[in-house]
Amino acid sequence: MPKIPTFTAQARPTAEPTGVTTNLQLSPTATPAGALVKPLSKIADYYAREKQISNKVKAGELFGDATVDIFNAAEEAELKITPQEGIDYFNQQYNSIKNKYKSQAINSDVASYFDLEFSANKNKYVNNILSKTRTNLVTTRVNQVDQNVKSKIATALDGNNFQLNVLSEDIVNDYKGLVNDGIISEANFNAYKKGLPNLIEVEQVRKIARNNAAEAFAILLDTKNFTTISGDQRRKLRSEFGTLAKYQSDLITSALDTQVINKSKEFMNKYGSQETYGFSPEELQQYKIGDIEFDNQLEQVNEKIINKQFSFDTNYNINTDVISKIISGEVKNTKTKFLLAGETESKSILERAGDKTINNNDVTFLSDVITRTNNDTFKKQDEQFLNYFKNLIPLLQGNTFLNYFDKEYNSKASNLRQVLHKRYLQKLSEGFQSNDLLSYTSENYIAKDIKNYLPKTSDINSTIEQMVNSKELNVTDIIPKLEGETPLQYLKRIESGIDIEDTTAKDTLSP
């Protein structure tokens, strides 16, 4: 019988019964929760990288600080004489620096990064140290030989039995040692031997220069002397000895100046402190220094004292002019001759002593000023004081004509200058400043008692009266006093330049 065909449905029902399973596979990201997996993974990776970078930054900071120390340690090591000394020193410092900064790492990763970076540069430092110290070793060895050679030459030249052949053989052996050490070649060795006569001649002329550079300079001016010294070498040595000669001369001059000044002060202080009629030749000898000019001048001063021709008068203006010569550098000691305005014969400070312009105290004062000019600071201080005192003089005079009439004016002015200068120096030694000491408004002003030194009205009147009535006056030089005119009226009249025949003026000045 015919089979009836059957039909199998292919379509999925719209609903499945409970417990029915399926082979369907869903993507994890198909759900909201699953979508977060990938971003979280990226965040974790970034955090890890961030941590790594942070550790490297911290390590880099430590390395930067350590680099300064290790660089300084390497420089110190490069100064060592031998390579072994340099390497030993560097390794010690290297380990110490490494441990110091590594211990500051905040975690093991930072420590590892620091260790890796710090160690990477060690070989570079070591190679540089080896190179420099090897050079140091060779240089030191060569310098030792050179110094030894020069010492042998100097010793031989100082001896009484100089033998060139013996010396040359000895020095050649020193140079041979450099060849044996592999420091110089045979060619260098031969060059050393060839230059030996020149070394000896240079040391010979240097020996002369040490005692008298001017003589050595003059010797080298003649090319017939020391023939191995020529060209630039001769010119350089002449320049060197010329400079040395000036230095030696300055030292000698300075020493002589100091001796002259000190002996001058010693002589004057001795004379000023005792009533004496001069010194005997034997007594005077202790003040002499072997300088003919100075010793003769000292004898002349002593003769003035013996013959009672030494005046204790002083002249402020003359002393002021001498001080100017000192400040300018023209007068460097008490024996130097110089001219003052209106003079035709040069005389020194010592030669002027006792001639009514410079007394024994003036010599001591001027000597101190000379000594202080050798120091720029002291010189400036004295210049400030002298300018100050110059401005003080009108006050001391009391009147522009008083220094003409008052026989005591010069003495007063000179003495006051010396008194105030002594105070000034004392205060300076205590740490006070010049401006403070020379300001009348300052608590430390050196001339607070200046009124004690100023002329009184009665003194002015008395001085003028005496001078006007003095028979010693030349009426052609000084305007005579009018009849019935007081001293102050007279002074006022001559200051104003009024002629004595002016009757109107006479009436005006009358009381």
C-alpha positions as CSV (number, residue, x, y, z in Angstrom):
1,M,0.0,0.0,0.0
2,P,1.3,3.4,-0.8
3,K,3.4,5.2,2.1
4,I,2.0,8.4,3.3
5,P,4.6,11.2,3.3
6,T,5.5,12.8,6.8
7,F,6.7,16.5,7.5
8,T,9.4,17.6,10.0
9,A,9.2,21.1,11.2
10,Q,12.5,23.2,10.9
11,A,11.4,26.3,12.6
12,R,12.4,27.1,16.3
13,P,9.4,27.5,18.7
14,T,9.0,31.0,20.1
15,A,9.5,29.6,23.6
16,E,11.4,26.8,25.2
17,P,10.2,24.8,28.0
18,T,12.0,24.9,31.4
19,G,15.1,22.8,31.6
20,V,15.8,22.9,27.9
21,T,19.5,23.6,27.1
22,T,21.1,25.2,24.1
23,N,24.4,25.2,22.3
24,L,24.3,28.9,21.8
25,Q,27.7,30.7,22.9
26,L,27.5,34.4,24.0
27,S,30.4,36.9,24.1
28,P,31.5,38.0,27.6
29,T,31.2,41.6,26.5
30,A,27.6,41.1,25.5
31,T,26.7,42.0,29.0
32,P,27.3,45.3,30.9
33,A,29.5,43.6,33.5
34,G,31.5,41.9,30.9
35,A,32.1,45.1,29.0
36,L,34.3,46.4,32.0
37,V,36.9,43.6,31.8
38,K,38.9,45.2,29.0
39,P,39.1,48.7,30.5
40,L,40.1,47.3,33.9
41,S,42.9,45.4,32.3
42,K,44.2,48.5,30.6
43,I,44.0,50.4,33.9
44,A,46.0,47.7,35.6
45,D,48.7,47.8,32.8
46,Y,48.9,51.6,33.1
47,Y,49.2,51.4,36.9
48,A,52.1,48.9,36.5
49,R,53.8,51.1,34.0
50,E,53.2,54.2,36.1
51,K,54.8,52.5,39.1
52,Q,57.7,51.4,37.0
53,I,58.3,54.9,35.7
54,S,58.0,56.4,39.2
55,N,60.6,54.0,40.4
56,K,62.9,54.9,37.6
57,V,62.4,58.6,38.3
58,K,63.3,58.1,42.0
59,A,66.3,56.1,41.0
60,G,67.3,58.8,38.5
61,E,67.2,61.4,41.3
62,L,69.4,59.3,43.5
63,F,71.8,58.8,40.6
64,G,71.9,62.5,39.9
65,D,73.0,63.3,43.5
66,A,75.5,60.4,43.5
67,T,77.0,61.5,40.2
68,V,78.3,64.7,41.8
69,D,80.1,62.7,44.5
70,I,81.5,60.1,42.2
71,F,82.7,62.7,39.8
72,N,84.6,64.5,42.6
73,A,86.0,61.1,43.7
74,A,87.2,60.3,40.2
75,E,89.0,63.7,40.0
76,E,90.7,63.1,43.3
77,A,91.8,59.6,42.1
78,E,93.2,61.1,38.9
79,L,95.6,63.1,41.0
80,K,97.3,60.1,42.5
81,I,100.8,59.4,41.4
82,T,100.4,55.7,40.5
83,P,97.6,53.8,38.8
84,Q,97.2,51.4,41.7
85,E,96.8,54.3,44.2
86,G,94.2,55.9,41.9
87,I,92.2,52.7,41.4
88,D,92.3,51.8,45.1
89,Y,91.1,55.2,46.1
90,F,88.3,55.3,43.5
91,N,87.0,51.8,44.4
92,Q,86.9,52.7,48.1
93,Q,85.0,55.9,47.3
94,Y,82.8,54.2,44.7
95,N,81.5,51.6,47.1
96,S,80.9,54.1,49.8
97,I,79.0,56.5,47.5
98,K,77.0,53.6,46.1
99,N,75.9,52.3,49.5
100,K,75.1,55.7,50.7
101,Y,72.6,56.5,48.0
102,K,71.3,53.0,47.5
103,S,70.2,52.9,51.1
104,Q,68.0,55.9,50.4
105,A,65.9,54.0,47.9
106,I,62.2,53.7,48.9
107,N,61.8,50.2,47.6
108,S,63.8,47.4,46.0
109,D,62.9,48.3,42.4
110,V,64.3,51.9,42.9
111,A,67.4,50.3,44.4
112,S,67.8,48.0,41.5
113,Y,67.3,50.7,38.9
114,F,69.9,52.9,40.8
115,D,72.3,50.1,41.0
116,L,72.1,49.3,37.3
117,E,72.5,52.9,36.2
118,F,75.3,53.7,38.8
119,S,77.3,50.7,37.8
120,A,77.0,51.3,34.0
121,N,79.5,54.3,34.2
122,K,82.2,52.7,36.4
123,N,84.4,51.5,33.6
124,K,84.5,54.9,32.0
125,Y,85.8,56.4,35.3
126,V,88.3,53.6,35.8
127,N,89.7,54.0,32.3
128,N,90.2,57.8,32.7
129,I,91.8,57.3,36.1
130,L,94.3,54.7,34.7
131,S,95.2,57.0,31.8
132,K,95.7,60.1,34.0
133,T,97.7,58.3,36.7
134,R,99.9,56.6,34.2
135,T,100.7,60.0,32.9
136,N,101.3,61.3,36.4
137,L,103.7,58.4,37.1
138,V,105.8,59.1,34.0
139,T,105.7,62.9,34.7
140,T,106.7,62.4,38.3
141,R,109.6,60.1,37.4
142,V,110.9,62.6,34.7
143,N,110.5,65.5,37.1
144,Q,112.4,63.6,39.8
145,V,115.3,63.0,37.4
146,D,115.2,66.7,36.3
147,Q,115.3,67.9,39.8
148,N,118.0,65.5,40.8
149,V,120.1,66.7,37.8
150,K,119.6,70.4,38.7
151,S,120.5,69.6,42.4
152,K,123.7,67.8,41.3
153,I,124.7,70.8,39.1
154,A,123.9,73.3,41.9
155,T,125.9,71.3,44.4
156,A,128.8,70.9,42.1
157,L,128.9,74.7,41.3
158,D,128.8,75.5,45.0
159,G,131.8,73.3,45.6
160,N,135.4,74.3,45.4
161,N,136.3,71.5,43.0
162,F,134.0,71.6,40.1
163,Q,134.7,68.8,37.6
164,L,132.5,68.9,34.5
165,N,133.5,65.4,33.3
166,V,132.6,63.7,36.6
167,L,129.3,65.7,36.8
168,S,128.4,64.9,33.2
169,E,128.9,61.1,33.7
170,D,126.8,61.1,36.8
171,I,123.9,63.0,35.1
172,V,124.1,60.8,32.0
173,N,123.5,57.8,34.2
174,D,120.3,59.5,35.5
175,Y,119.0,59.9,32.0
176,K,119.9,56.3,31.2
177,G,117.6,55.2,34.0
178,L,114.7,56.8,32.1
179,V,115.6,54.8,29.0
180,N,115.7,51.6,31.1
181,D,112.3,52.4,32.5
182,G,110.9,52.8,29.0
183,I,110.0,56.4,29.6
184,I,112.3,57.9,27.0
185,S,113.8,56.6,23.7
186,E,117.4,56.5,22.8
187,A,116.9,59.5,20.6
188,N,115.5,61.4,23.6
189,F,118.5,60.2,25.7
190,N,120.9,61.6,23.1
191,A,119.1,64.9,23.1
192,Y,119.4,65.1,26.9
193,K,123.1,64.5,26.7
194,K,123.5,67.1,24.0
195,G,121.6,69.7,26.1
196,L,123.7,69.0,29.3
197,P,126.2,71.9,28.8
198,N,123.3,74.3,28.4
199,L,121.8,73.1,31.7
200,I,125.0,73.7,33.5
201,E,125.5,77.2,32.1
202,V,121.9,78.2,32.9
203,E,122.5,77.0,36.5
204,Q,125.7,79.0,36.6
205,V,124.1,82.2,35.6
206,R,121.2,81.6,37.9
207,K,123.6,81.2,40.8
208,I,125.0,84.7,40.0
209,A,121.5,86.1,39.8
210,R,120.5,84.8,43.2
211,N,123.1,87.1,44.7
212,N,123.1,89.9,42.2
213,A,120.5,89.8,39.5
214,A,121.7,93.0,38.0
215,E,125.1,91.5,37.4
216,A,123.6,88.4,35.8
217,F,121.6,90.6,33.5
218,A,124.7,92.5,32.5
219,I,126.6,89.3,31.8
220,L,123.9,88.1,29.4
221,L,124.0,91.3,27.5
222,D,127.3,90.1,26.1
223,T,126.7,87.1,23.8
224,K,130.3,86.0,24.3
225,N,129.3,84.9,27.8
226,F,127.6,81.6,28.3
227,T,127.5,80.8,24.6
228,T,125.1,77.8,24.9
229,I,122.4,80.3,26.1
230,S,121.1,82.0,23.0
231,G,118.0,83.3,21.3
232,D,114.7,83.2,23.2
233,Q,116.3,81.5,26.1
234,R,118.8,84.3,26.6
235,R,116.0,87.0,26.2
236,K,113.7,85.2,28.7
237,L,116.5,85.0,31.2
238,R,117.4,88.6,30.8
239,S,113.8,89.6,31.3
240,E,113.7,87.3,34.4
241,F,116.8,88.7,35.9
242,G,115.8,92.3,35.1
243,T,112.6,91.8,37.1
244,L,114.6,90.1,39.8
245,A,117.1,92.9,39.9
246,K,114.4,95.5,40.5
247,Y,112.9,93.3,43.2
248,Q,116.3,92.9,44.9
249,S,117.0,96.6,44.5
250,D,113.6,97.5,46.0
251,L,114.2,95.1,48.9
252,I,117.6,96.6,49.6
253,T,116.3,100.2,49.3
254,S,113.3,99.4,51.4
255,A,115.5,97.8,54.1
256,L,117.9,100.8,54.0
257,D,114.9,103.2,54.2
258,T,113.6,101.4,57.2
259,Q,117.0,101.4,58.8
260,V,117.5,105.1,58.2
261,I,114.1,106.0,59.5
262,N,114.4,103.8,62.6
263,K,117.9,105.2,63.5
264,S,116.7,108.7,62.9
265,K,113.8,108.3,65.3
266,E,116.0,106.5,67.8
267,F,118.6,109.3,67.7
268,M,116.0,112.1,68.0
269,N,114.0,110.3,70.8
270,K,117.2,109.8,72.7
271,Y,118.2,113.4,72.3
272,G,114.7,114.7,73.1
273,S,114.3,112.7,76.2
274,Q,117.6,113.7,77.8
275,E,119.4,116.8,78.5
276,T,122.5,116.2,76.5
277,Y,125.2,118.2,74.9
278,G,125.5,115.8,72.1
279,F,127.1,112.4,71.7
280,S,130.7,111.4,71.7
281,P,132.0,109.6,68.6
282,E,131.7,106.3,70.5
283,E,128.1,107.0,71.5
284,L,127.2,108.2,68.1
285,Q,128.5,105.0,66.5
286,Q,125.4,103.0,67.8
287,Y,123.2,105.1,65.5
288,K,125.2,104.7,62.4
289,I,124.3,102.1,59.8
290,G,127.3,102.1,57.5
291,D,125.6,104.3,54.9
292,I,128.0,107.1,54.2
293,E,125.4,109.7,53.4
294,F,123.2,109.0,56.4
295,D,126.1,108.7,58.8
296,N,127.5,112.1,57.6
297,Q,124.1,113.7,58.1
298,L,123.8,112.3,61.6
299,E,127.2,113.7,62.5
300,Q,126.1,117.1,61.2
301,V,123.0,117.0,63.5
302,N,125.1,116.0,66.4
303,E,127.5,118.9,65.7
304,K,124.5,121.3,65.9
305,I,123.6,119.8,69.3
306,I,127.2,120.0,70.6
307,N,127.6,123.6,69.4
308,K,124.2,124.5,70.9
309,Q,123.0,125.4,67.4
310,F,120.0,123.0,67.4
311,S,116.8,125.0,67.5
312,F,113.6,123.5,68.9
313,D,111.5,125.9,66.8
314,T,109.2,124.4,64.2
315,N,107.5,125.7,61.1
316,Y,104.0,124.3,60.4
317,N,104.0,125.3,56.7
318,I,107.4,123.8,56.0
319,N,106.4,120.6,57.7
320,T,103.2,120.6,55.6
321,D,105.3,120.9,52.4
322,V,107.5,118.1,53.5
323,I,104.5,115.9,54.2
324,S,103.3,116.6,50.6
325,K,106.6,115.3,49.3
326,I,106.2,112.2,51.5
327,I,102.7,111.5,50.3
328,S,103.7,111.9,46.7
329,G,106.5,109.4,47.1
330,E,109.4,111.8,46.5
331,V,110.7,111.5,50.1
332,K,111.1,107.9,51.2
333,N,113.4,108.4,54.2
334,T,115.0,111.1,56.4
335,K,118.2,111.3,54.4
336,T,116.6,112.0,51.0
337,K,117.5,115.5,49.7
338,F,114.7,117.5,48.2
339,L,113.8,121.1,47.2
340,L,111.0,123.2,48.6
341,A,109.4,126.2,46.9
342,G,111.9,129.1,46.7
343,E,114.9,126.9,47.6
344,T,118.1,126.5,45.5
345,E,119.8,123.9,47.5
346,S,118.4,120.4,48.2
347,K,118.3,119.3,51.8
348,S,117.0,116.2,53.7
349,I,114.8,116.1,56.7
350,L,117.8,115.4,58.9
351,E,119.7,118.3,57.4
352,R,116.8,120.6,58.2
353,A,116.5,119.3,61.7
354,G,117.3,122.1,64.2
355,D,117.3,124.9,61.7
356,K,114.1,126.5,63.1
357,T,111.8,124.7,60.6
358,I,112.0,121.1,61.7
359,N,112.7,120.0,65.3
360,N,113.3,116.6,66.9
361,N,109.6,115.9,67.4
362,D,109.0,116.8,63.7
363,V,111.6,114.2,62.6
364,T,109.8,111.5,64.6
365,F,106.4,112.5,63.2
366,L,107.6,112.8,59.6
367,S,109.3,109.4,60.0
368,D,106.0,107.8,61.1
369,V,104.2,109.3,58.1
370,I,106.9,108.0,55.7
371,T,106.6,104.5,57.2
372,R,102.8,104.5,56.9
373,T,102.9,105.5,53.2
374,N,104.3,102.1,52.4
375,N,100.9,100.7,53.2
376,D,98.1,101.8,50.9
377,T,95.4,101.6,53.6
378,F,97.5,103.6,56.1
379,K,98.4,106.1,53.5
380,K,94.8,106.7,52.7
381,Q,94.0,107.1,56.4
382,D,96.8,109.7,56.8
383,E,95.6,111.6,53.7
384,Q,92.1,111.8,55.3
385,F,93.6,113.1,58.5
386,L,95.9,115.7,56.8
387,N,93.0,117.1,54.8
388,Y,90.9,117.3,57.9
389,F,93.7,119.2,59.8
390,K,94.2,121.5,56.9
391,N,90.6,122.6,57.2
392,L,91.1,123.0,61.0
393,I,93.9,125.5,60.7
394,P,91.6,128.7,60.2
395,L,90.0,127.8,63.5
396,L,93.4,127.5,65.2
397,Q,94.6,130.8,63.7
398,G,91.6,132.7,65.0
399,N,92.4,135.2,62.4
400,T,93.9,135.1,58.9
401,F,96.7,137.4,60.0
402,L,97.5,135.7,63.3
403,N,100.0,133.3,61.8
404,Y,101.9,136.4,60.6
405,F,101.9,138.1,64.0
406,D,101.9,135.2,66.4
407,K,105.4,133.8,66.9
408,E,103.9,130.8,68.6
409,Y,101.4,130.0,65.8
410,N,103.7,127.6,63.9
411,S,104.7,125.7,67.0
412,K,101.0,125.4,68.2
413,A,99.9,124.2,64.8
414,S,102.7,121.6,64.4
415,N,102.3,120.3,68.0
416,L,98.5,120.1,67.6
417,R,98.8,118.1,64.4
418,Q,101.1,115.7,66.1
419,V,98.9,115.3,69.1
420,L,95.8,114.7,67.1
421,H,97.6,112.3,64.7
422,K,98.7,110.3,67.7
423,R,95.1,110.1,69.0
424,Y,94.0,109.2,65.4
425,L,96.3,106.3,65.1
426,Q,95.4,105.0,68.6
427,K,91.7,105.0,67.7
428,L,92.3,103.4,64.4
429,S,94.2,100.6,66.1
430,E,91.1,100.1,68.3
431,G,89.0,99.5,65.3
432,F,87.4,102.9,64.7
433,Q,86.9,104.3,61.2
434,S,88.5,107.4,59.9
435,N,85.3,109.2,59.0
436,D,84.0,108.5,62.5
437,L,87.1,109.9,64.2
438,L,87.2,113.1,62.0
439,S,83.6,114.1,62.3
440,Y,82.9,116.7,65.0
441,T,79.4,115.3,65.5
442,S,80.8,111.9,66.4
443,E,81.1,110.6,69.9
444,N,84.6,109.4,68.9
445,Y,85.8,112.8,67.5
446,I,89.5,113.1,68.2
447,A,89.4,116.9,68.8
448,K,86.7,117.3,71.4
449,D,89.2,119.5,73.5
450,I,90.0,121.7,70.5
451,K,89.0,124.8,72.6
452,N,92.0,124.3,74.7
453,Y,94.2,124.9,71.7
454,L,92.4,127.9,70.2
455,P,93.8,131.5,70.7
456,K,92.1,133.7,73.3
457,T,91.1,137.3,72.5
458,S,93.4,138.5,75.2
459,D,96.3,136.6,73.6
460,I,95.5,138.1,70.2
461,N,95.4,141.6,71.6
462,S,98.6,141.1,73.4
463,T,100.4,139.6,70.4
464,I,99.3,142.4,68.1
465,E,100.2,145.1,70.6
466,Q,103.7,143.6,71.0
467,M,104.2,143.2,67.3
468,V,103.0,146.7,66.5
469,N,105.2,148.3,69.1
470,S,108.2,146.1,68.4
471,K,111.3,147.9,67.2
472,E,112.0,144.8,65.1
473,L,109.2,145.6,62.7
474,N,109.9,147.1,59.3
475,V,107.3,149.8,58.7
476,T,107.6,149.4,55.0
477,D,106.4,145.8,55.4
478,I,103.7,146.2,58.0
479,I,101.0,148.9,58.1
480,P,101.6,151.0,61.2
481,K,99.1,151.4,64.0
482,L,97.1,154.7,64.0
483,E,97.1,156.9,67.0
484,G,94.5,155.9,69.5
485,E,93.7,152.7,67.6
486,T,93.0,149.6,69.6
487,P,94.7,146.3,68.5
488,L,91.4,144.8,67.3
489,Q,90.6,148.0,65.4
490,Y,94.1,147.8,63.8
491,L,93.6,144.2,62.8
492,K,90.2,144.9,61.3
493,R,91.6,147.8,59.3
494,I,94.5,146.0,57.8
495,E,92.3,143.0,57.0
496,S,90.0,145.2,55.0
497,G,92.9,146.8,53.1
498,I,92.1,150.4,54.2
499,D,95.0,152.8,53.6
500,I,96.4,154.6,56.7
501,E,95.8,158.0,55.1
502,D,92.1,157.3,54.9
503,T,90.8,159.8,57.5
504,T,87.2,158.6,57.0
505,A,88.3,155.1,58.0
506,K,90.2,156.5,60.9
507,D,87.0,158.2,62.2
508,T,85.0,155.0,61.6
509,L,87.3,152.9,63.6
510,S,87.5,155.3,66.5
511,P,85.5,154.2,69.6
